[in-house]
Amino acid sequence: MSGVLFVCHANLCRSPLAEGIFADMAARASVAVPFVHDSAGCWADYGLAPHPNSVEVAARHGIDLLALVGKSRPIAPEDLQKFDHVLVMDRSNLADLDRLRRISAFGPVAGGHARVRLFRHLVDPRAEGLAADVPDPVGRGLDAYERTFAILEQACAALMRELERRTG
């Protein structure tokens, strides 16, 4: 099984939306190997539902987000062992995750086998600056969530193609 973890700041908007899009695509894909999926946040609280705007935008695209994803949770060092692919939404999240991999009160954190990368790099590996980030739609209305959905859908499609090549 291939494990995929989507990571954003609070695990309320982008990462659960990405997980829901991916879960929907994986359910419709004709691949032999199933995918384990989850989402987490670098600064997430435990147990919160996805943002209502993420739920609404997903529903507009035929995806029942609440049925496909769990509640919010913070990322944990063991996630780097559990998941093969850790896809972060922006450079700030990547920096937070790099700190998690380096710092521990109990000594060095094992790097794990996870491939950690910016999610938009699946579409354009050379993207830099803001073009490498999935913009956070919080506080910007449904149009911003729609734009974020489109970016995530494109990246999820690229991820599915990559995973299908590896498992097919």
Phi, psi and omega in degrees: 000140178258128181258134181234126178240129177257133186231131171226199185288300187248359180061040180239328186245287189289309186293320176292327177295316177298317179298317180296317177298314180297314181300319178296315179296318181295323179294328181271347184284154179254060179253149183283333185258124178286159181246129170275135181223153178198173174219157182205170179230147178295330182229037186277150167272163177275138164083017178266145178285158175303153180304138180305326179291325175294318179298315181294315181295319176300316180299324177300336181255016176079020182247123177272089186301318183294335178277340187258339184235161179267197179274164182296153176200153175282152175291149181233153180306326181292342175299330180287344173268324187284323187253143177280326184233124175242115186247116184259150188278332180207173184295329177295316176297322179296318178296319177299317181292323176298321177295320178300322182286339183260331192245133174204142177293344183254014180110185183299143176269129177300137184295339182072177180258359183298142172267109184260128180201163175290134185298319181292344178291344175292330180272316180221094183299341181263002181299139180230163177058218182300332180292344178269350184260146165272116185296142178280120184275359185305131177076009185244006177084173185295329178299321178294322177294323177296317178296318178296318178304314182299318178296314181294321180296318178296316180292322178296321177297319177295320177297316179300317179299317180298313182292322178296322177298320183285331184257345185273000000 
